[in-house]
Amino acid sequence: ETGWLAPFCYDAKTSSLICIQKRTGWGFAMSEYQYVYFAAVDRQLDDKQLAYMERQSTRAEVTRWRFENEYHYGDFRGDALEMMRRGFDVHVHYANFGIRKLMFRLPVGLPMSLATFKLYQKEYGLEWKKDAQGKGGVLCIEPEADAGSYDEVFFEFHRLIAELPKIRQSLIEGDCRTIYLAWLACTFEEEAIEPPVPAGLSKLPRELKVLAEFYAISEDLIRAAAAEAPALPVSAKRKLEVDEWLTESPSEKLHSLLRRVVEGDGESVRAEALAEIRDRAGQINWPMSTPNRSFDALQELAIKVKEARHKREAASRDRAQQKRFAAIRKNPNDFIREAERLVETRSTDNYLAAAKILAELREALGPAEGPKLANAAAKKLVQAYPTLSYLKKSLREKSLEFK
């Protein structure tokens, strides 16, 4: 392998070149994949902004609302931060060798004070890139990771893309849970002290559940953290003195804001209004607690939460099984007929399901009658369908005798 082919190897099965993953060491061959996505949420790009975005890549699909590209070799060389500052509101960079980067353009700043944010901030992983002027900036989330850092080979990141505007909006509205989840995703030091825990961790909305999945944050770890989280009032997101703000704002200002809404700038107006109302309140509206736990202690608690969950799930499965066994004992012929109907469909999955039913029948009826009735039903199925080898294989896997 010399010359331009050096970074590749030939796959005879697929008759294609596979990139040798340089990021994980020479000699380890794997197919490299990267995905880069930006989207405008508040408003579409103007001509000047669009021209700038088009200069960032010659291969990307670029519109006034989004920028999208896939890489199977090579890298994105555009200026992601500047693209966010020049018009895009959300960004994701995914690569199957460990990159999982998110960026959110927040036009009126963070949902918490900068001093509080520094308790969450990691030198590598979680940053706030404030604009040179004004309150706005870009929230960047990029945990340190290499190939193999995440369990799954491939994450269905398109599920996340649909949720990015909602995550951004929750940040604008003062929801601090995204930042806490980012801290969990970026923290590896066992002695790291936990920052303030926001309310509502035990009841994450869909978009934050997908965010947690993206960063492989276990539900048990989140439940462990939620043990110290304050209760989330029903009106937490709307605990804003809107009427008072409307009453005290000058009519000229409200007229200007309304004009911007009519002209299509509604999302920005809403964000600015919410931020101003929060500033007037002089406090963080999203409830938080300060448990002062180490990350190691949090992980140990997560193990206990996981063990308790497994016990509950096992008990639940046992109750369900006993209920099913009672139904089988009451009407065993009904379940034998169900197995027969499944085999009639000529589906390999249904062969497995039918074999499982007969195995359950054997166990439910006990050693005296169970094996006799289950094996007789299995033999009848094989006699009716003697050429179905996969059916026979499924029955053998459940230790059913049919000869």
C-alpha positions as CSV (number, residue, x, y, z in Angstrom):
1,E,0.0,0.0,0.0
2,T,1.8,3.0,-1.3
3,G,1.1,6.4,-2.7
4,W,-2.3,7.9,-2.4
5,L,-3.8,4.5,-1.5
6,A,-1.8,4.3,1.8
7,P,-4.6,5.4,4.1
8,F,-7.0,2.8,2.7
9,C,-7.4,-1.0,2.5
10,Y,-9.4,-3.0,0.0
11,D,-12.5,-4.9,1.1
12,A,-12.9,-7.9,-1.2
13,K,-16.5,-8.6,0.1
14,T,-17.8,-5.2,-0.8
15,S,-15.3,-4.4,-3.6
16,S,-14.6,-1.0,-1.9
17,L,-11.9,0.9,-0.2
18,I,-12.1,1.3,3.5
19,C,-10.4,4.1,5.3
20,I,-7.8,3.0,7.9
21,Q,-8.7,4.9,11.0
22,K,-5.6,7.0,11.6
23,R,-7.1,8.4,14.8
24,T,-7.0,5.0,16.5
25,G,-3.6,3.9,15.2
26,W,-2.3,2.4,12.0
27,G,-3.3,-1.1,11.2
28,F,-6.8,-0.9,12.7
29,A,-9.2,-0.7,9.7
30,M,-12.6,0.7,10.1
31,S,-14.9,2.8,8.0
32,E,-14.7,6.5,8.9
33,Y,-17.9,8.5,9.0
34,Q,-18.5,12.1,9.9
35,Y,-21.6,14.3,9.7
36,V,-21.8,18.0,10.0
37,Y,-25.0,20.0,10.4
38,F,-26.0,23.6,11.1
39,A,-29.4,25.1,11.1
40,A,-30.9,28.5,11.4
41,V,-33.9,28.6,13.8
42,D,-34.8,32.2,14.4
43,R,-34.6,33.5,10.8
44,Q,-33.2,32.5,7.4
45,L,-29.8,33.6,6.2
46,D,-29.5,36.8,4.2
47,D,-27.5,36.9,1.0
48,K,-24.2,38.0,2.8
49,Q,-24.6,35.2,5.4
50,L,-25.4,32.6,2.8
51,A,-22.4,33.5,0.8
52,Y,-20.1,33.1,3.8
53,M,-21.6,29.7,4.6
54,E,-21.1,28.5,1.0
55,R,-17.4,29.4,1.3
56,Q,-17.0,27.0,4.2
57,S,-17.3,23.9,2.1
58,T,-17.4,23.2,-1.6
59,R,-19.3,19.9,-1.0
60,A,-21.9,20.7,1.6
61,E,-25.6,21.2,0.8
62,V,-26.2,24.8,1.8
63,T,-29.6,26.6,2.0
64,R,-30.8,29.7,3.8
65,W,-31.9,27.4,6.6
66,R,-29.3,24.7,6.9
67,F,-25.8,23.4,6.1
68,E,-25.3,19.7,5.9
69,N,-22.5,17.4,4.8
70,E,-21.2,13.8,5.2
71,Y,-17.6,12.7,5.1
72,H,-16.3,9.2,4.6
73,Y,-12.7,10.5,4.4
74,G,-11.4,14.0,5.0
75,D,-12.6,16.6,7.6
76,F,-14.8,19.6,7.8
77,R,-12.5,22.6,7.6
78,G,-14.9,25.4,8.0
79,D,-15.0,27.8,11.0
80,A,-17.9,26.4,13.0
81,L,-17.9,29.1,15.7
82,E,-17.9,31.9,13.2
83,M,-20.8,30.2,11.3
84,M,-22.8,30.2,14.5
85,R,-22.0,33.9,15.0
86,R,-23.0,34.7,11.5
87,G,-26.4,33.2,11.3
88,F,-26.8,29.6,12.4
89,D,-28.4,28.8,15.7
90,V,-27.7,25.1,16.3
91,H,-24.9,22.8,15.2
92,V,-24.0,19.1,15.5
93,H,-20.7,17.4,14.5
94,Y,-20.8,13.6,14.8
95,A,-18.0,11.1,13.9
96,N,-17.9,7.4,14.6
97,F,-14.4,7.8,16.1
98,G,-15.6,9.8,19.1
99,I,-16.7,13.3,18.1
100,R,-20.0,14.4,19.5
101,K,-20.1,18.1,19.4
102,L,-23.1,20.4,19.9
103,M,-23.3,24.2,19.7
104,F,-26.2,26.5,20.5
105,R,-26.5,30.2,19.6
106,L,-28.0,31.9,22.6
107,P,-28.8,35.5,21.6
108,V,-29.4,36.8,25.2
109,G,-26.9,34.8,27.1
110,L,-26.8,31.8,29.4
111,P,-29.8,30.7,31.5
112,M,-27.6,31.3,34.6
113,S,-25.0,33.7,35.8
114,L,-21.5,33.4,34.5
115,A,-20.3,32.7,38.0
116,T,-22.7,29.8,38.3
117,F,-21.8,28.5,34.8
118,K,-18.1,28.3,35.8
119,L,-19.1,25.6,38.3
120,Y,-20.2,23.4,35.4
121,Q,-17.5,24.5,32.9
122,K,-14.8,22.1,31.9
123,E,-11.6,23.2,30.4
124,Y,-12.2,20.7,27.6
125,G,-15.8,19.9,26.9
126,L,-18.1,22.7,28.0
127,E,-17.5,26.3,27.1
128,W,-19.3,29.6,26.7
129,K,-18.1,31.7,23.8
130,K,-19.4,35.1,24.5
131,D,-19.9,37.6,21.7
132,A,-17.6,40.7,21.7
133,Q,-20.7,42.9,22.1
134,G,-24.0,42.3,23.8
135,K,-25.2,39.4,26.0
136,G,-25.2,36.7,23.3
137,G,-22.8,33.9,22.7
138,V,-22.4,30.3,21.7
139,L,-22.7,27.4,24.2
140,C,-20.3,24.6,23.1
141,I,-20.5,21.0,24.3
142,E,-17.8,18.6,23.1
143,P,-16.7,15.9,25.6
144,E,-13.2,14.5,25.2
145,A,-13.6,11.1,23.5
146,D,-11.8,8.7,21.2
147,A,-12.9,5.8,19.1
148,G,-14.6,3.3,21.5
149,S,-15.5,5.9,24.1
150,Y,-19.2,5.3,23.3
151,D,-20.6,1.8,23.4
152,E,-22.7,1.9,20.2
153,V,-20.9,1.7,16.9
154,F,-23.4,4.2,15.3
155,F,-25.8,6.6,16.9
156,E,-29.0,7.6,15.0
157,F,-28.1,11.2,15.3
158,H,-30.9,12.3,13.0
159,R,-33.3,11.8,16.0
160,L,-31.2,14.5,17.8
161,I,-31.3,17.0,14.9
162,A,-35.1,17.3,15.2
163,E,-34.8,18.1,18.9
164,L,-32.0,20.7,18.7
165,P,-34.3,23.7,18.3
166,K,-36.3,22.5,21.4
167,I,-33.1,22.1,23.4
168,R,-32.0,25.6,22.4
169,Q,-35.4,27.1,23.2
170,S,-35.4,25.5,26.7
171,L,-32.0,27.1,27.4
172,I,-33.4,30.5,26.3
173,E,-36.3,30.0,28.6
174,G,-34.0,29.4,31.6
175,D,-34.0,25.6,31.7
176,C,-30.6,24.7,33.2
177,R,-30.9,20.9,32.7
178,T,-29.0,20.8,29.4
179,I,-26.0,22.4,31.1
180,Y,-26.1,19.9,33.9
181,L,-26.3,16.9,31.5
182,A,-23.4,18.4,29.6
183,W,-21.4,18.4,32.8
184,L,-22.2,14.7,33.3
185,A,-21.1,14.0,29.7
186,C,-17.8,15.9,30.0
187,T,-16.7,14.8,33.5
188,F,-14.3,12.0,34.0
189,E,-12.4,13.0,37.2
190,E,-13.7,11.1,40.1
191,E,-12.9,13.8,42.5
192,A,-14.8,16.5,40.6
193,I,-17.4,18.2,42.7
194,E,-20.9,18.3,41.4
195,P,-22.3,21.7,40.4
196,P,-25.8,22.8,41.4
197,V,-28.4,20.3,40.4
198,P,-31.4,21.7,38.5
199,A,-35.0,20.8,39.2
200,G,-36.8,18.4,36.8
201,L,-34.0,15.8,36.3
202,S,-36.4,13.0,37.1
203,K,-38.8,14.1,34.4
204,L,-36.8,15.0,31.4
205,P,-38.7,16.0,28.2
206,R,-38.1,14.0,25.1
207,E,-35.5,16.3,23.7
208,L,-33.3,16.1,26.8
209,K,-33.7,12.3,26.9
210,V,-32.4,12.2,23.3
211,L,-29.5,14.5,24.4
212,A,-28.6,12.1,27.2
213,E,-28.7,9.2,24.8
214,F,-26.4,11.1,22.4
215,Y,-23.8,11.4,25.1
216,A,-24.4,7.9,26.5
217,I,-25.4,9.3,30.0
218,S,-27.1,6.4,31.7
219,E,-30.6,6.7,33.1
220,D,-29.3,5.4,36.4
221,L,-26.8,8.2,36.7
222,I,-29.5,10.8,36.0
223,R,-31.8,9.2,38.6
224,A,-28.9,9.3,41.1
225,A,-28.4,13.0,40.4
226,A,-32.2,13.6,40.6
227,A,-32.2,12.3,44.2
228,E,-30.8,15.7,45.2
229,A,-32.7,17.8,42.7
230,P,-35.4,20.2,44.0
231,A,-39.0,19.7,42.9
232,L,-40.0,21.3,39.7
233,P,-43.0,23.6,40.2
234,V,-45.7,23.2,37.6
235,S,-45.2,26.8,36.6
236,A,-41.4,26.8,36.7
237,K,-41.0,27.6,33.0
238,R,-43.7,30.3,33.2
239,K,-42.8,31.8,36.5
240,L,-42.1,35.1,34.8
241,E,-43.8,38.3,35.6
242,V,-45.1,38.8,32.1
243,D,-48.0,41.1,33.0
244,E,-45.8,43.4,35.1
245,W,-43.3,43.6,32.3
246,L,-45.9,44.4,29.7
247,T,-47.4,47.1,32.0
248,E,-44.1,48.8,32.7
249,S,-42.5,48.6,29.3
250,P,-42.8,51.8,27.2
251,S,-45.4,51.7,24.4
252,E,-42.7,52.6,21.9
253,K,-40.7,49.6,22.8
254,L,-43.7,47.2,22.6
255,H,-44.6,48.7,19.3
256,S,-41.1,48.1,18.0
257,L,-41.1,44.5,19.3
258,L,-44.5,43.8,17.7
259,R,-43.2,45.2,14.3
260,R,-40.3,42.8,14.5
261,V,-42.7,39.9,15.2
262,V,-44.8,40.8,12.1
263,E,-41.6,41.0,10.0
264,G,-40.7,37.5,10.9
265,D,-38.4,38.0,13.9
266,G,-40.7,36.5,16.4
267,E,-38.3,33.9,18.0
268,S,-35.6,36.5,18.6
269,V,-38.2,38.9,20.2
270,R,-39.4,36.1,22.4
271,A,-35.9,35.3,23.5
272,E,-35.1,38.9,24.3
273,A,-38.3,39.4,26.2
274,L,-37.8,36.3,28.4
275,A,-34.2,37.4,29.1
276,E,-35.3,40.9,30.1
277,I,-38.0,39.5,32.4
278,R,-35.4,37.2,34.0
279,D,-33.1,40.2,34.5
280,R,-35.9,42.2,36.1
281,A,-36.5,39.4,38.6
282,G,-32.9,39.6,39.7
283,Q,-32.6,35.9,40.4
284,I,-32.4,32.5,38.7
285,N,-35.9,31.3,38.0
286,W,-35.0,27.6,37.6
287,P,-34.8,26.0,41.0
288,M,-31.4,24.4,41.9
289,S,-29.9,22.6,44.9
290,T,-26.2,22.3,45.9
291,P,-25.6,18.7,47.1
292,N,-21.7,19.0,46.9
293,R,-21.2,15.4,46.0
294,S,-18.1,14.1,44.1
295,F,-18.5,12.5,40.7
296,D,-17.2,9.3,42.2
297,A,-19.9,9.4,44.9
298,L,-22.5,10.1,42.2
299,Q,-21.3,7.1,40.2
300,E,-21.5,4.8,43.3
301,L,-25.0,6.0,43.9
302,A,-25.9,5.3,40.3
303,I,-24.7,1.7,40.8
304,K,-27.1,1.3,43.8
305,V,-29.9,2.9,41.7
306,K,-29.2,0.4,38.9
307,E,-29.2,-2.6,41.3
308,A,-32.5,-1.4,42.8
309,R,-33.9,-1.0,39.3
310,H,-32.9,-4.5,38.3
311,K,-34.6,-5.9,41.4
312,R,-37.8,-4.1,40.6
313,E,-37.7,-5.2,36.9
314,A,-37.0,-8.8,38.0
315,A,-39.9,-8.8,40.4
316,S,-42.1,-7.3,37.7
317,R,-41.1,-9.9,35.2
318,D,-41.7,-12.7,37.7
319,R,-45.2,-11.3,38.4
320,A,-46.0,-11.2,34.7
321,Q,-44.7,-14.7,34.2
322,Q,-46.7,-16.1,37.0
323,K,-49.8,-14.4,35.6
324,R,-49.1,-15.9,32.2
325,F,-48.5,-19.4,33.6
326,A,-51.8,-19.2,35.4
327,A,-53.5,-18.4,32.1
328,I,-51.7,-21.3,30.4
329,R,-52.7,-23.8,33.2
330,K,-56.3,-22.6,32.8
331,N,-56.5,-23.1,29.0
332,P,-53.5,-24.9,27.7
333,N,-55.1,-25.8,24.4
334,D,-55.6,-22.1,23.6
335,F,-51.8,-21.6,23.7
336,I,-51.1,-24.7,21.6
337,R,-53.5,-23.3,19.0
338,E,-51.7,-19.9,19.2
339,A,-48.4,-21.7,18.5
340,E,-50.0,-23.4,15.5
341,R,-51.3,-20.1,14.1
342,L,-47.8,-18.6,14.4
343,V,-46.2,-21.4,12.5
344,E,-48.8,-21.1,9.7
345,T,-47.5,-17.6,8.9
346,R,-44.2,-19.2,7.7
347,S,-42.1,-16.5,9.5
348,T,-38.8,-17.3,11.2
349,D,-39.6,-14.9,14.0
350,N,-42.9,-16.6,14.6
351,Y,-41.2,-20.0,14.7
352,L,-39.2,-18.7,17.6
353,A,-42.3,-17.3,19.2
354,A,-44.2,-20.6,18.8
355,A,-41.3,-22.5,20.3
356,K,-41.3,-20.1,23.3
357,I,-45.0,-20.7,23.9
358,L,-44.5,-24.4,24.0
359,A,-41.6,-24.0,26.4
360,E,-43.7,-21.9,28.6
361,L,-46.5,-24.5,28.5
362,R,-44.0,-27.2,29.6
363,E,-42.9,-25.0,32.6
364,A,-46.3,-23.8,33.5
365,L,-47.8,-27.3,33.7
366,G,-45.0,-28.8,35.7
367,P,-42.8,-31.9,35.3
368,A,-45.7,-34.3,35.4
369,E,-47.7,-33.0,32.5
370,G,-45.7,-30.2,31.0
371,P,-43.1,-32.0,28.9
372,K,-45.5,-34.6,27.6
373,L,-48.0,-32.0,26.3
374,A,-45.4,-29.6,25.0
375,N,-43.4,-32.3,23.1
376,A,-46.6,-33.7,21.6
377,A,-47.5,-30.3,20.3
378,A,-44.0,-29.8,18.9
379,K,-44.1,-33.2,17.2
380,K,-47.5,-32.4,15.7
381,L,-46.1,-29.1,14.2
382,V,-43.0,-30.9,12.7
383,Q,-45.3,-33.6,11.2
384,A,-47.5,-30.9,9.6
385,Y,-44.5,-28.9,8.3
386,P,-41.7,-31.5,7.8
387,T,-39.6,-29.2,5.5
388,L,-39.4,-26.3,7.8
389,S,-35.8,-26.7,9.1
390,Y,-35.8,-23.3,10.9
391,L,-38.9,-24.4,12.9
392,K,-37.1,-27.5,14.0
393,K,-34.1,-25.4,14.9
394,S,-36.3,-23.1,17.0
395,L,-37.9,-26.1,18.8
396,R,-34.4,-27.6,19.6
397,E,-33.2,-24.3,21.0
398,K,-36.1,-24.6,23.6
399,S,-35.1,-28.3,24.3
400,L,-38.4,-29.5,22.8
401,E,-38.5,-33.1,21.6
402,F,-40.4,-33.9,18.4
403,K,-39.0,-37.2,17.0
